[in-house]
């Protein structure tokens, strides 16, 4: 089958296209179309003419994910695929960039970028997911991003408010250690300075919700003995204004979250809500990021997309500490982190996994990272199977020991590498590699099965000999 590969470099308002054949040869000169109705129509007509001119049986097109600029082109090509033998994919820009860097290309233009995209389609066709349907969740990604923006702005506002409160009304700081209660905001809206509160009556202050008569009297007494360094009218106006703004921002965030949950209601979010620790807003936010579980062939692909898989770099004598990779969007991991916190409190099965890793010496956040990874595997299984979460099923899966050659221990890996040639003492290896080899050889002796580090064993032997001499 004679196939053509269309590289589409998307810019703001237009795109550059080029077509390559399977031998990486450029068939067409770079062309450019505007992001308008006429531009899209001319693009489809041009693709049809190219198929006739170069006798192409099928076309494969690719666009990079560029923050939404590619959506119109992707939708048009998906629609054109109903009439033409055309398949389209959305590509990771970093993967395309690294593939282009491997070709040692020193120049960067829109036309060359389109060529690199087409080459990527040819070389990595087996790893690309084609014709991913546009779901309602993708259209709500901007909505969810706006909510996160408002939450960050509210956090910044609260930080500034607490700093102002420390100078103008420090006696209220003790009530704001874990956020600012609504009754404090209501109090400051009515009495934005200690001077005004000191002149108030306890019965009047006690009309505010969650303020008893005794508490009101205590607040008034503290206001009369204030040590505040600032008390200008402008400070009073600013405190009252910021208190109202904090309340309004929280109401706005809550309203937007309710709207998002209502728009995301469906089969997928209901399945996610069966998992302990995942509420209705978290389920909606996770589905907005996942979009379609068919994009991920296995749980490992999903954990890689969220960036919670362990990252290990090993080269020669150097080996870094295994940590969470944290690739991808931080917002996804923030949602998953809160879900993991709740899951540890609510689900006995996940709580047992958490405590098992804590007993191994992992910190609280490290153990929560394990739960985050576990939640993603559960999410993948629930969405793929279409059935709700059942901890008994997960416990049964854990009992199945599947042998995986990729999960060999370090000792097994070393033994596998050295089947063809035993260690040669004449090899010009480094000091660190020499220690590793000696530790490995000691571990093969029956009396040293538990040896993990040669230096620890030498220190132990030295300590034993010292105690023997003292006796």
C-alpha positions as CSV (number, residue, x, y, z in Angstrom):
1,X,0.0,0.0,0.0
2,X,1.4,3.4,-1.0
3,X,0.9,5.8,1.9
4,X,1.6,9.5,2.3
5,X,2.5,11.2,5.6
6,X,1.3,14.8,6.1
7,X,3.3,16.9,8.5
8,X,1.3,19.9,9.8
9,X,3.1,22.6,11.7
10,X,0.4,24.7,13.4
11,X,0.8,28.4,14.1
12,X,-1.6,31.0,15.3
13,X,-4.0,31.6,12.5
14,X,-2.4,29.4,9.8
15,X,-0.5,26.1,9.3
16,X,2.3,24.8,7.1
17,X,2.0,21.4,5.4
18,X,4.2,19.0,3.6
19,X,3.7,15.4,2.4
20,X,6.4,12.6,2.5
21,X,6.3,9.1,1.2
22,X,7.4,5.9,3.1
23,X,11.0,6.4,2.0
24,X,11.2,9.8,3.7
25,X,11.2,11.6,0.4
26,X,9.4,15.0,0.2
27,X,6.6,14.7,-2.4
28,X,5.2,18.2,-2.2
29,X,6.6,21.7,-1.7
30,X,5.5,23.3,1.6
31,X,2.1,24.9,1.4
32,X,0.3,27.2,3.8
33,X,-3.4,27.5,4.7
34,X,-5.2,29.9,6.9
35,X,-7.3,28.8,9.9
36,X,-10.6,29.9,8.2
37,X,-13.5,28.0,6.6
38,X,-12.1,28.6,3.1
39,X,-8.6,27.6,4.3
40,X,-9.9,24.3,5.6
41,X,-11.9,23.6,2.5
42,X,-8.9,24.3,0.3
43,X,-6.8,22.0,2.5
44,X,-9.1,19.0,2.0
45,X,-9.2,19.7,-1.8
46,X,-5.4,19.9,-1.9
47,X,-5.1,16.5,0.0
48,X,-7.4,14.9,-2.6
49,X,-5.4,16.2,-5.5
50,X,-2.1,15.0,-3.9
51,X,-3.5,11.5,-3.5
52,X,-4.4,11.4,-7.2
53,X,-1.1,13.0,-8.3
54,X,1.2,10.7,-6.4
55,X,-1.1,7.6,-6.4
56,X,-1.4,7.5,-2.7
57,X,-3.8,4.9,-1.2
58,X,-3.9,6.4,2.3
59,X,-2.8,9.5,4.1
60,X,-1.6,9.8,7.7
61,X,-1.5,13.3,9.2
62,X,-0.1,14.6,12.4
63,X,-0.4,17.8,14.4
64,X,1.5,18.8,17.6
65,X,-0.4,19.7,20.8
66,X,0.1,23.4,20.9
67,X,-2.3,24.5,23.7
68,X,-5.5,24.5,21.5
69,X,-4.2,26.1,18.3
70,X,-4.4,22.6,16.7
71,X,-8.0,21.8,17.7
72,X,-9.6,23.3,14.6
73,X,-7.2,21.5,12.2
74,X,-7.6,18.2,14.0
75,X,-11.4,18.5,13.9
76,X,-11.4,19.3,10.2
77,X,-9.1,16.4,9.4
78,X,-11.2,14.0,11.5
79,X,-14.2,15.1,9.6
80,X,-12.4,14.7,6.2
81,X,-11.5,11.2,7.3
82,X,-15.1,10.2,6.7
83,X,-14.8,10.8,3.0
84,X,-11.0,10.3,2.4
85,X,-8.7,7.4,3.5
86,X,-7.2,9.8,6.0
87,X,-6.0,9.1,9.6
88,X,-4.8,11.9,12.0
89,X,-3.0,11.9,15.3
90,X,-2.2,14.5,17.9
91,X,1.5,14.3,18.8
92,X,3.6,15.2,21.8
93,X,5.8,18.2,20.8
94,X,8.7,17.1,23.0
95,X,8.8,13.7,21.3
96,X,8.8,15.3,17.9
97,X,11.5,17.8,19.0
98,X,13.8,15.1,20.3
99,X,13.4,13.0,17.1
100,X,14.2,16.1,15.0
101,X,17.3,16.8,17.1
102,X,18.5,13.3,16.3
103,X,18.6,14.2,12.6
104,X,21.2,16.9,13.5
105,X,19.2,19.6,11.8
106,X,20.6,23.0,12.7
107,X,17.9,25.2,11.2
108,X,14.3,25.8,12.4
109,X,11.5,27.0,10.1
110,X,7.8,26.2,9.9
111,X,8.4,24.2,6.7
112,X,11.2,22.2,8.3
113,X,9.0,21.6,11.4
114,X,6.3,20.1,9.1
115,X,8.9,17.8,7.6
116,X,10.1,16.7,11.0
117,X,6.5,15.9,12.0
118,X,6.0,13.8,8.9
119,X,9.3,11.9,9.5
120,X,8.1,11.2,13.1
121,X,4.9,9.8,11.7
122,X,6.8,7.4,9.5
123,X,9.4,6.3,12.0
124,X,7.1,5.8,15.0
125,X,3.8,4.9,13.3
126,X,3.5,1.8,15.6
127,X,3.6,3.9,18.7
128,X,1.1,6.6,17.6
129,X,-2.6,6.5,18.5
130,X,-4.6,7.4,15.5
131,X,-8.1,9.0,15.2
132,X,-8.7,9.7,18.8
133,X,-12.2,10.9,19.0
134,X,-12.9,14.4,20.4
135,X,-14.8,14.0,23.6
136,X,-16.7,16.4,25.7
137,X,-14.0,16.3,28.3
138,X,-11.4,18.0,26.1
139,X,-13.7,21.0,25.6
140,X,-13.9,21.4,29.3
141,X,-10.2,21.5,29.9
142,X,-10.2,25.4,29.7
143,X,-13.1,25.4,32.2
144,X,-11.1,23.3,34.7
145,X,-8.0,25.5,34.1
146,X,-9.9,28.6,34.9
147,X,-11.0,27.1,38.2
148,X,-7.4,26.3,39.1
149,X,-6.4,29.9,38.2
150,X,-9.1,31.3,40.5
151,X,-7.9,29.0,43.3
152,X,-4.3,30.2,42.9
153,X,-5.4,33.8,42.9
154,X,-7.5,33.2,46.0
155,X,-4.5,31.6,47.7
156,X,-2.4,34.7,46.9
157,X,-5.1,37.0,48.2
158,X,-5.3,35.1,51.5
159,X,-1.5,35.3,51.9
160,X,-1.6,39.0,51.4
161,X,-4.6,39.4,53.7
162,X,-2.9,37.4,56.5
163,X,0.2,39.6,56.2
164,X,-1.9,42.7,56.4
165,X,-3.8,41.3,59.4
166,X,-0.6,40.7,61.3
167,X,0.2,44.4,61.3
168,X,-3.3,45.8,61.7
169,X,-5.1,43.2,63.9
170,X,-2.6,40.6,65.2
171,X,-5.0,39.4,67.9
172,X,-7.0,37.6,65.2
173,X,-4.1,35.7,63.8
174,X,-4.5,32.8,66.3
175,X,-7.8,32.0,64.6
176,X,-6.3,31.8,61.1
177,X,-3.7,29.1,61.5
178,X,-5.5,26.7,59.2
179,X,-7.1,29.1,56.8
180,X,-9.4,32.0,57.5
181,X,-12.8,31.1,59.0
182,X,-15.9,32.7,57.5
183,X,-16.8,34.3,60.9
184,X,-13.5,36.1,60.9
185,X,-14.2,37.5,57.5
186,X,-17.7,38.6,58.6
187,X,-16.2,40.2,61.7
188,X,-13.7,42.2,59.8
189,X,-16.2,43.3,57.2
190,X,-18.2,45.0,60.1
191,X,-15.2,45.9,62.3
192,X,-12.0,46.2,60.2
193,X,-9.8,47.5,63.0
194,X,-9.3,46.9,66.7
195,X,-10.4,50.5,67.4
196,X,-13.8,49.9,65.9
197,X,-14.2,46.5,67.6
198,X,-13.2,47.9,71.0
199,X,-16.2,50.3,70.8
200,X,-18.7,47.6,69.8
201,X,-21.2,45.9,72.2
202,X,-20.8,42.2,72.8
203,X,-24.5,41.5,72.1
204,X,-24.0,43.1,68.6
205,X,-20.9,41.1,67.8
206,X,-22.5,37.9,69.0
207,X,-25.1,38.2,66.1
208,X,-22.4,37.0,63.7
209,X,-22.6,33.2,63.2
210,X,-20.3,31.1,65.3
211,X,-19.5,33.9,67.7
212,X,-21.0,33.3,71.1
213,X,-21.6,36.1,73.7
214,X,-18.6,35.0,75.7
215,X,-16.4,34.8,72.6
216,X,-17.5,38.3,71.6
217,X,-16.6,39.7,74.9
218,X,-13.2,38.1,74.7
219,X,-12.6,39.5,71.2
220,X,-13.6,43.0,72.3
221,X,-11.3,42.8,75.3
222,X,-8.4,41.7,73.1
223,X,-9.1,44.6,70.7
224,X,-8.8,47.1,73.5
225,X,-5.3,45.7,74.4
226,X,-4.1,45.5,70.8
227,X,-0.4,45.9,69.9
228,X,-1.2,46.7,66.3
229,X,1.3,49.1,64.7
230,X,-1.0,50.2,61.9
231,X,-4.5,51.7,62.1
232,X,-5.1,54.1,59.2
233,X,-8.4,54.5,57.5
234,X,-6.9,53.2,54.3
235,X,-5.9,49.9,56.1
236,X,-9.5,49.6,57.4
237,X,-10.9,50.0,53.9
238,X,-8.4,47.5,52.5
239,X,-9.2,44.9,55.1
240,X,-12.9,45.1,54.7
241,X,-12.5,45.0,50.9
242,X,-10.2,42.0,50.9
243,X,-12.5,40.2,53.3
244,X,-15.4,40.6,50.9
245,X,-13.2,39.6,47.9
246,X,-12.1,36.4,49.6
247,X,-15.7,35.4,50.3
248,X,-16.9,36.3,46.8
249,X,-14.0,34.3,45.2
250,X,-14.8,31.2,47.2
251,X,-18.5,31.5,46.1
252,X,-17.4,31.9,42.5
253,X,-15.1,28.8,42.7
254,X,-17.8,26.7,44.3
255,X,-20.3,27.8,41.6
256,X,-17.9,26.9,38.8
257,X,-17.1,23.5,40.3
258,X,-20.8,22.7,40.5
259,X,-21.2,23.7,36.9
260,X,-18.2,21.5,35.9
261,X,-19.5,18.5,37.8
262,X,-22.9,18.9,36.2
263,X,-21.4,19.1,32.7
264,X,-19.2,16.0,33.3
265,X,-21.9,13.8,34.6
266,X,-21.9,10.5,32.9
267,X,-20.8,6.8,32.9
268,X,-17.1,7.5,33.3
269,X,-17.3,9.9,36.3
270,X,-19.7,7.5,38.1
271,X,-17.2,4.7,37.7
272,X,-14.5,6.9,39.2
273,X,-16.6,7.9,42.1
274,X,-16.8,4.3,43.1
275,X,-13.1,4.5,44.0
276,X,-12.5,5.5,47.6
277,X,-11.0,9.0,47.9
278,X,-12.4,10.3,44.5
279,X,-15.3,12.7,44.8
280,X,-17.5,14.2,42.1
281,X,-15.2,17.2,41.3
282,X,-12.1,15.1,41.4
283,X,-13.7,12.5,39.1
284,X,-14.6,15.3,36.6
285,X,-11.1,16.8,36.8
286,X,-9.4,13.4,36.2
287,X,-11.7,12.6,33.2
288,X,-10.9,16.0,31.7
289,X,-7.2,15.0,31.8
290,X,-7.7,11.4,30.7
291,X,-10.4,12.2,28.0
292,X,-10.5,8.6,26.7
293,X,-9.0,5.6,28.4
294,X,-8.4,3.9,25.1
295,X,-5.5,6.4,24.6
296,X,-3.5,4.4,27.1
297,X,-2.7,0.8,26.2
298,X,-1.8,-0.2,29.8
299,X,-1.7,1.3,33.3
300,X,2.0,2.1,32.8
301,X,1.1,4.5,30.0
302,X,-1.5,6.3,32.2
303,X,1.0,6.6,35.1
304,X,3.6,8.0,32.6
305,X,1.1,10.5,31.3
306,X,0.5,11.7,34.9
307,X,4.2,11.6,35.7
308,X,4.0,9.5,38.8
309,X,6.2,6.6,37.6
310,X,9.6,6.1,39.3
311,X,12.5,7.7,37.4
312,X,15.9,6.0,37.5
313,X,19.0,7.1,35.7
314,X,21.9,4.6,35.6
315,X,25.0,4.9,33.5
316,X,28.3,3.2,34.3
317,X,29.3,3.9,37.9
318,X,26.6,6.6,38.4
319,X,23.2,5.7,39.7
320,X,20.7,8.4,40.8
321,X,18.1,8.0,43.6
322,X,14.8,6.7,42.4
323,X,12.2,9.5,42.5
324,X,8.9,10.4,41.0
325,X,9.5,11.7,37.5
326,X,6.9,14.5,37.7
327,X,6.6,14.8,34.0
328,X,3.5,16.3,32.5
329,X,1.0,18.7,34.1
330,X,1.4,19.4,37.8
331,X,-2.3,20.1,38.1
332,X,-3.1,16.4,37.4
333,X,-0.8,15.2,40.2
334,X,-2.3,17.8,42.5
335,X,-5.7,16.3,42.1
336,X,-4.4,12.8,42.4
337,X,-2.5,13.7,45.6
338,X,-5.6,14.9,47.3
339,X,-7.4,11.8,46.2
340,X,-4.6,9.6,47.6
341,X,-4.8,11.5,51.0
342,X,-8.6,10.8,51.2
343,X,-8.2,7.2,50.0
344,X,-5.7,6.3,52.8
345,X,-8.3,7.5,55.3
346,X,-11.3,5.8,53.8
347,X,-10.2,2.6,52.1
348,X,-8.8,-0.2,54.4
349,X,-7.0,-1.9,51.4
350,X,-5.2,1.2,50.3
351,X,-4.5,2.2,54.0
352,X,-2.8,-1.2,54.5
353,X,-0.6,-0.6,51.4
354,X,0.3,2.9,52.8
355,X,1.3,1.5,56.2
356,X,3.3,-1.3,54.6
357,X,5.5,1.1,52.8
358,X,5.7,3.3,55.8
359,X,7.1,0.3,57.8
360,X,9.7,-0.1,55.1
361,X,11.2,3.3,55.9
362,X,9.4,5.5,53.3
363,X,8.2,8.9,54.3
364,X,4.6,10.1,54.3
365,X,4.9,11.7,50.9
366,X,6.8,8.8,49.4
367,X,4.1,6.4,50.6
368,X,1.4,8.7,49.2
369,X,3.3,8.5,45.9
370,X,2.8,4.8,45.9
371,X,-0.9,5.2,46.6
372,X,-1.1,7.7,43.7
373,X,0.4,5.1,41.4
374,X,-1.9,2.5,42.8
375,X,-5.0,4.8,42.2
376,X,-4.0,5.2,38.5
377,X,-3.8,1.5,38.0
378,X,-7.3,1.2,39.6
379,X,-8.6,4.0,37.5
380,X,-7.3,2.3,34.3
381,X,-8.9,-1.0,35.3
382,X,-12.2,0.5,36.3
383,X,-12.5,2.6,33.1
384,X,-11.3,-0.2,30.8
385,X,-13.6,-2.9,32.3
386,X,-16.6,-0.6,32.8
387,X,-17.2,-2.0,36.3
388,X,-17.0,-0.3,39.6
389,X,-14.1,-0.5,42.0
390,X,-13.9,-3.6,44.2
391,X,-11.1,-3.9,46.7
392,X,-11.5,-7.7,46.7
393,X,-10.6,-7.9,43.0
394,X,-7.5,-5.8,43.6
395,X,-6.4,-8.0,46.5
396,X,-6.9,-11.1,44.4
397,X,-4.8,-9.5,41.6
398,X,-2.0,-8.8,44.1
399,X,-1.8,-12.5,45.0
400,X,-1.1,-13.4,41.4
401,X,2.7,-13.5,41.0
402,X,3.5,-13.0,37.4
403,X,7.1,-13.5,36.5
404,X,8.4,-10.5,34.6
405,X,12.0,-10.5,33.4
406,X,12.0,-6.7,33.6
407,X,11.5,-6.9,37.4
408,X,14.7,-8.8,38.1
409,X,16.6,-7.9,41.3
410,X,20.0,-6.4,41.0
411,X,21.7,-9.7,41.7
412,X,19.6,-11.5,39.0
413,X,20.4,-8.7,36.6
414,X,24.1,-9.0,37.2
415,X,24.0,-12.8,36.9
416,X,22.1,-12.5,33.6
417,X,24.6,-10.0,32.2
418,X,27.6,-12.2,33.1
419,X,26.4,-15.5,31.7
420,X,28.6,-15.1,28.6
421,X,31.8,-14.0,30.4
422,X,32.7,-14.2,34.1
423,X,34.4,-11.3,35.8
424,X,37.9,-10.7,34.5
425,X,40.3,-9.3,37.1
426,X,42.4,-7.7,34.4
427,X,39.5,-5.4,33.2
428,X,40.3,-1.7,33.6
429,X,37.3,-0.9,35.7
430,X,36.8,1.9,38.2
431,X,37.0,1.7,42.0
432,X,33.2,1.8,42.4
433,X,32.7,-1.0,39.9
434,X,35.4,-3.1,41.7
435,X,33.4,-2.7,45.0
436,X,30.2,-3.8,43.2
437,X,31.8,-6.9,41.7
438,X,33.3,-7.9,45.1
439,X,30.0,-7.4,46.8
440,X,28.3,-9.5,44.1
441,X,30.8,-12.3,44.5
442,X,30.4,-12.3,48.3
443,X,26.7,-12.5,47.9
444,X,27.0,-15.8,46.0
445,X,28.6,-17.4,49.1
446,X,26.2,-19.2,51.4
447,X,27.5,-17.6,54.5
448,X,27.1,-14.1,53.0
449,X,23.6,-14.3,51.5
450,X,22.4,-11.1,53.2
451,X,25.4,-9.0,52.2
452,X,24.3,-5.9,50.3
453,X,27.2,-3.6,50.7
454,X,30.9,-4.6,50.8
455,X,31.8,-1.7,53.0
456,X,29.2,-2.5,55.6
457,X,30.6,-6.1,55.8
458,X,34.2,-4.9,56.2
459,X,33.1,-2.5,59.0
460,X,31.3,-5.4,60.7
461,X,34.4,-7.7,60.4
462,X,36.6,-4.9,61.8
463,X,34.3,-4.4,64.8
464,X,34.2,-8.1,65.5
465,X,38.0,-8.4,65.5
466,X,38.3,-5.4,67.8
467,X,35.9,-6.9,70.3
468,X,37.9,-10.2,70.2
469,X,41.2,-8.4,71.0
470,X,39.6,-6.6,73.9
471,X,38.3,-9.8,75.4
